[in-house]
Amino acid sequence: MSEAIVMPKLGMTMTEGTIVEWYKEVGDLVNEGEPVLMISSEKLNQDVEAPISGILLAKNANVDDQLEVGAAIAIIGEEGEVPVTNEGKAEQPAADPEKVEAVQSANLVKTEQMKSKGSRIFITPLARKMVKEQNLDKDLIKGTGGNGRITKRDIQRVLASGYDYQAASQVAAALAVPTSFANVESIGEGLNPMRKAIARNMRRSLGQTAQLTLHRKANADSLLDFQKVLRNKIESADIDVKLTLTVLIARATVLALQDLKKMNSHYQDGQLTEFDEVHLGIATSLDDGLLVPVVKDAHQKTIGALAKEIKEISTKARNGQASGDLLTGSTFTITNLGASGIEYFTPILNTPETGILGVGAFQDELILDEEGQVKSVKKIPFSLTFDHQIADGALAAEFLSILINYIENPYLLVL
């Protein structure tokens, strides 16, 4: 029986993917696990592999076409077999692959027109049952099956990401923007796939949260001394670990999140979830954008283990080797602009997270010590953006105080 290659969901906020390159043509033999095409979405390129071995019977999209998550990209089956969708309905054979693609594109346009006019909506029996059980409005669901039929996969997509035809109005209401800017499909229009994904994610973040940023400095002299001591120990032991300040700040952040778990939380679909585990996102700059690879279970890792993993995931992100799993599941994010000379900034939340910590460049300041003598110290600025729906300023300030205590007393990082 034939099986569809579907558009994968590579990231938490991914809703669609763009076809970048086809490696196979209709009629070619493919093996299970063999790359069939490359897609681009959520700021990265990713190969899509064949779910089964067989013949590529049909392609449903061309290069630069965009398909929603869960939509059938292509069909694989036995030679001469009539393609069958995941719903078990046989597709009508076409004279050639170009006609298959043309007919399917025409059906999609026709479906859009039918929905806008309130005409008949095609839906499979299983999908109809799911609509009834979940109390959904099928008029707001975009069908991706044959003739625009709503399928089980469409229902699953809506349950995970929301209605297709209500999203634009929701964005307009949340952002309070004029009607001309209300169409979510227009966000990032004309940009490359990475910038388009960033544009949509940032607008979604600002539209769904009440963001506020607090700023505070920490005395970094003790942290720098601690880093020097550890580096000497690492070098003496001939251990291959690069101990950066980002690593030490990451360790301090993990401990602060464990002390104040309300900041280690998600607010999504009307539900607030606090986590015991810390999955730390590390914002990583690329030539034309950024990625946020994730250190999973960061609370269980030593400083050395954190150093190795942060280096590994950042390298994968910059080399285009980051998988969807590596870019999802974070509970809190750190973004460091210190190398760019930036002191304070207002980072945008990586929704549905409650907080994101911005790290700025070192500043030299003159202070009076306990004996009344003037001395120069290194200060490191922090910018904590948080969702004011979840946390008040007092809670965010408490988190910064806990974090700074670890920064200014760095030997606590190894206890």
C-alpha positions in Angstrom: 0.0 0.0 0.0 1.3 3.5 -0.9 2.2 5.9 1.9 2.5 9.7 1.9 5.6 11.7 2.8 4.2 14.5 4.9 5.5 17.9 5.9 7.2 17.3 9.2 6.9 19.6 12.3 10.5 20.6 13.0 9.9 23.2 15.7 7.3 24.1 18.3 6.1 27.0 16.3 6.4 25.6 12.8 3.2 25.8 10.8 4.5 25.3 7.2 7.5 24.4 5.2 9.0 25.4 1.9 10.3 22.9 -0.7 14.0 23.8 -1.3 15.1 20.9 -3.5 13.9 17.5 -4.8 16.4 14.7 -4.8 14.1 12.2 -6.6 11.7 12.4 -9.5 8.4 10.6 -10.1 9.2 7.0 -11.1 12.5 6.9 -9.2 13.2 4.0 -6.8 13.6 5.1 -3.2 14.7 3.2 -0.1 13.2 3.6 3.4 15.2 6.3 5.3 16.7 7.8 2.0 16.4 11.6 1.6 13.8 12.4 -1.0 13.7 16.2 -0.7 14.9 19.2 1.3 12.6 21.6 3.1 13.2 24.9 4.8 11.3 26.2 7.8 11.8 27.4 11.3 15.1 28.9 10.3 16.8 25.7 9.1 17.0 23.3 6.1 16.2 19.7 6.7 16.1 16.6 4.5 12.9 14.6 4.5 13.3 10.9 4.3 11.2 8.2 2.7 8.9 6.4 5.3 8.9 3.2 3.2 10.8 1.7 0.2 9.2 1.8 -3.2 8.6 4.0 -6.2 7.9 7.8 -6.0 4.4 7.8 -7.5 3.5 11.4 -7.2 4.8 14.8 -6.1 2.3 17.3 -4.7 4.6 20.4 -4.7 7.4 22.0 -6.6 10.5 23.9 -5.5 9.6 27.1 -3.6 6.0 25.9 -2.8 4.9 26.1 0.8 2.9 23.4 2.5 1.4 23.3 5.9 2.7 20.9 8.6 1.0 17.5 8.0 0.2 18.1 4.4 1.2 15.3 1.9 4.3 16.3 0.0 4.6 13.1 -2.1 3.4 9.5 -2.4 5.5 6.4 -2.4 4.2 2.9 -3.3 4.7 0.0 -5.7 5.1 0.4 -9.4 1.8 0.8 -11.1 -0.1 1.2 -7.8 -2.8 3.8 -7.5 -1.6 6.3 -4.8 -3.4 6.0 -1.5 -3.6 8.8 1.1 -3.2 8.2 4.8 -7.0 8.2 5.1 -7.1 5.0 3.0 -8.8 6.6 -0.1 -7.3 5.8 -3.5 -6.2 8.7 -5.6 -7.3 8.9 -9.2 -4.4 8.1 -11.6 -3.3 11.0 -13.9 -1.7 10.8 -17.3 1.6 12.3 -16.0 3.1 13.8 -12.9 2.7 17.4 -14.2 -1.1 16.9 -14.4 -1.2 15.4 -10.9 0.4 18.6 -9.6 -1.8 20.9 -11.6 -5.0 19.2 -10.6 -4.0 19.2 -6.9 -3.1 22.9 -7.0 -6.4 23.6 -8.7 -8.3 21.7 -6.0 -6.6 23.6 -3.3 -7.6 26.9 -4.8 -11.1 25.7 -5.4 -11.4 24.6 -1.8 -10.4 28.1 -0.6 -13.1 29.6 -2.8 -15.7 27.2 -1.6 -15.0 27.9 2.1 -15.2 31.7 1.5 -18.6 31.3 -0.1 -20.0 28.8 2.5 -20.3 26.0 -0.1 -20.2 22.3 0.6 -17.2 21.1 2.7 -15.7 17.7 2.1 -14.7 15.8 5.1 -13.8 12.1 5.8 -16.0 10.2 8.3 -13.2 9.9 10.8 -12.4 13.6 10.6 -16.2 14.4 11.0 -16.3 12.2 14.2 -13.2 14.0 15.6 -14.8 17.4 14.8 -17.9 16.4 16.8 -15.9 14.9 19.7 -13.7 18.0 20.0 -16.5 20.5 19.4 -14.7 22.1 16.4 -16.0 24.3 13.6 -15.2 22.6 10.4 -15.8 25.9 8.5 -12.6 27.2 10.0 -10.5 24.2 9.0 -8.4 23.9 5.8 -8.6 20.5 4.2 -5.4 19.1 2.6 -6.9 15.9 1.3 -8.1 15.2 -2.2 -10.6 17.9 -3.4 -9.8 19.9 -0.3 -11.2 17.1 1.9 -10.7 17.6 5.6 -8.8 14.6 7.0 -7.7 13.3 10.4 -4.3 14.9 9.9 -6.0 18.3 9.4 -7.9 17.9 12.7 -4.7 16.9 14.5 -3.0 20.0 13.1 -5.8 22.3 14.2 -5.9 20.8 17.7 -2.1 21.4 18.0 -1.9 24.9 16.3 -5.4 26.4 16.2 -7.9 27.1 13.4 -6.6 27.9 9.9 -9.2 30.5 9.0 -9.3 32.2 12.4 -5.6 32.8 12.9 -5.5 36.1 10.9 -8.3 37.7 13.0 -6.7 36.5 16.2 -3.4 38.1 15.3 -5.1 41.3 14.3 -7.0 41.5 17.6 -4.0 40.6 19.7 -1.7 43.2 18.0 -4.4 45.8 17.6 -3.1 46.5 14.0 -5.1 47.8 11.0 -6.9 45.4 8.8 -4.3 45.7 6.1 -1.8 44.1 8.4 -4.1 41.5 9.8 -3.4 38.6 7.4 -0.9 36.4 9.1 0.2 35.0 5.7 1.6 38.4 4.8 4.0 38.6 7.8 7.5 38.2 6.4 6.3 38.4 2.9 9.2 38.8 0.4 11.8 37.6 2.9 13.8 34.4 2.6 12.4 31.4 4.5 14.6 32.0 7.6 13.8 35.7 8.0 10.1 34.9 7.3 10.0 32.3 10.1 11.7 34.8 12.4 9.3 37.5 11.5 6.3 35.3 12.2 7.7 34.0 15.5 8.5 37.5 16.8 5.1 38.9 15.8 3.4 35.8 17.4 5.4 36.3 20.6 4.6 40.0 20.9 0.9 39.3 20.1 0.4 36.6 22.6 2.3 37.9 25.7 2.6 41.0 27.9 6.4 41.5 27.8 8.3 43.6 30.2 12.1 43.8 30.7 14.1 44.5 33.9 17.8 45.4 33.8 20.4 44.9 36.5 24.2 44.7 36.7 26.3 42.1 38.6 29.9 42.4 39.8 31.8 40.0 37.7 35.2 40.2 39.3 34.8 37.0 41.3 33.3 35.2 38.3 36.3 36.1 36.2 38.7 34.9 38.9 36.8 31.7 39.2 36.9 31.2 35.4 40.7 31.7 35.5 41.2 29.1 38.3 39.0 26.5 36.5 40.8 27.1 33.2 44.2 26.5 34.8 42.9 23.3 36.4 41.4 22.2 33.1 44.7 22.9 31.3 46.7 21.1 33.9 44.5 18.0 33.6 44.7 18.1 29.8 40.9 18.1 29.5 39.3 19.3 26.2 36.8 21.8 27.6 36.4 25.4 26.5 35.2 27.3 29.6 33.5 30.5 28.4 31.6 33.0 30.4 28.4 31.9 28.6 28.8 28.5 30.1 29.2 29.9 33.7 26.2 32.2 33.2 24.2 29.2 31.9 25.1 27.2 35.0 24.1 30.1 37.2 20.8 30.5 35.3 20.0 26.8 35.6 20.5 27.0 39.4 18.4 30.2 39.7 15.6 28.5 37.7 15.6 25.5 40.1 15.4 27.9 43.0 12.5 29.9 41.5 10.5 27.5 39.3 7.8 29.9 38.4 10.3 31.4 35.9 10.9 27.9 34.5 7.5 27.6 33.0 5.3 27.7 29.9 2.0 29.4 29.4 0.1 27.9 26.4 -3.5 27.2 25.5 -4.7 28.7 28.7 -2.6 26.5 30.9 0.5 27.4 33.0 3.0 24.6 33.5 6.0 24.8 35.8 8.9 22.5 35.1 11.3 20.7 37.5 13.6 20.0 34.5 15.5 22.8 32.9 15.9 22.6 29.2 18.0 25.7 28.3 17.8 27.4 25.0 21.0 29.1 23.8 20.3 31.7 21.1 22.9 31.3 18.4 23.5 33.9 15.6 23.9 32.9 12.0 24.8 34.9 8.9 21.2 35.9 8.2 19.3 35.0 11.4 19.4 33.0 14.5 18.5 29.6 16.0 17.9 28.5 19.5 19.3 25.0 20.0 18.5 23.4 23.4 20.6 21.8 26.1 18.2 19.2 27.4 18.2 18.4 31.1 20.7 21.1 31.8 20.0 20.8 35.5 21.7 17.4 35.5 24.9 18.6 33.8 28.2 19.7 35.4 30.0 22.9 34.2 32.2 20.7 32.0 29.3 18.9 30.5 27.5 22.1 29.9 30.6 23.6 28.2 30.9 20.6 25.8 27.2 20.5 24.9 26.8 24.3 24.4 29.8 24.2 22.0 28.3 21.1 20.2 24.8 22.4 19.7 26.0 25.9 18.7 28.3 24.3 16.1 25.5 22.2 14.7 23.2 25.2 14.5 25.8 27.3 12.6 26.6 24.4 10.2 22.9 23.7 9.4 23.0 20.4 11.1 20.4 21.1 13.8 17.6 18.6 13.8 14.0 19.6 14.8 14.5 17.9 18.2 17.5 20.0 18.9 15.5 23.2 18.4 12.4 22.3 20.5 11.5 21.8 24.1 13.3 24.7 25.8 11.9 26.0 29.1 14.0 29.1 29.3 16.4 30.9 26.9 19.7 32.9 27.2 20.8 35.3 24.5 24.2 36.9 24.7 25.1 40.1 22.8 28.2 40.9 24.8 30.5 40.2 21.9 28.7 42.9 19.9 29.4 45.5 22.6 25.7 45.8 23.5 25.1 46.6 27.2 21.3 46.5 27.7 18.6 45.4 25.3 15.0 44.0 25.3 15.1 40.4 24.1 11.8 39.0 22.8 10.3 35.9 24.5 10.8 32.5 22.9 7.1 31.6 23.5 5.6 29.8 25.3 8.4 30.4 27.8 7.9 32.8 30.7 11.3 34.4 30.5 14.4 35.1 28.5 17.7 36.4 29.8 19.8 38.9 27.8 23.5 39.2 28.6 25.4 42.3 27.7 29.1 43.4 27.4 31.3 44.0 30.4 31.5 47.5 31.8 34.3 49.0 33.8 33.1 51.0 36.8 34.6 52.8 39.7 33.3 52.0 43.2 34.2 52.6 46.8 35.3 49.5 48.6 34.7 48.7 52.3 37.6 50.8 53.3 36.4 53.8 51.3 39.1 53.3 48.6 38.2 53.8 44.9 38.7 50.8 42.8 37.7 49.6 39.3 35.5 46.6 38.9 34.0 44.7 36.0 30.2 44.8 35.8 28.1 42.5 33.6 24.6 43.8 32.6 21.6 41.5 32.5 18.2 42.1 30.7 15.4 39.8 31.8 12.3 39.9 29.7 9.3 38.1 31.2 5.6 37.6 30.5 3.7 40.0 32.8 0.7 37.8 32.5 2.5 35.1 34.5 5.0 37.0 36.7 4.9 40.4 38.4 8.0 42.7 38.5 8.7 41.5 42.1 9.1 37.9 41.0 11.3 38.8 38.0 13.4 41.0 40.3 13.7 38.1 42.8 15.0 35.9 39.9 17.6 38.5 39.0 18.7 38.7 42.6 19.1 34.9 42.8 21.0 34.8 39.6 23.4 37.7 40.6 24.1 35.9 43.9 25.4 32.9 41.9 27.4 35.3 39.6 29.0 37.1 42.5 29.6 33.9 44.6 30.7 31.6 41.7 31.9 28.7 43.9 28.2 28.0 44.6 28.1 26.9 40.9 30.0 23.7 41.8 28.1 22.8 45.0 
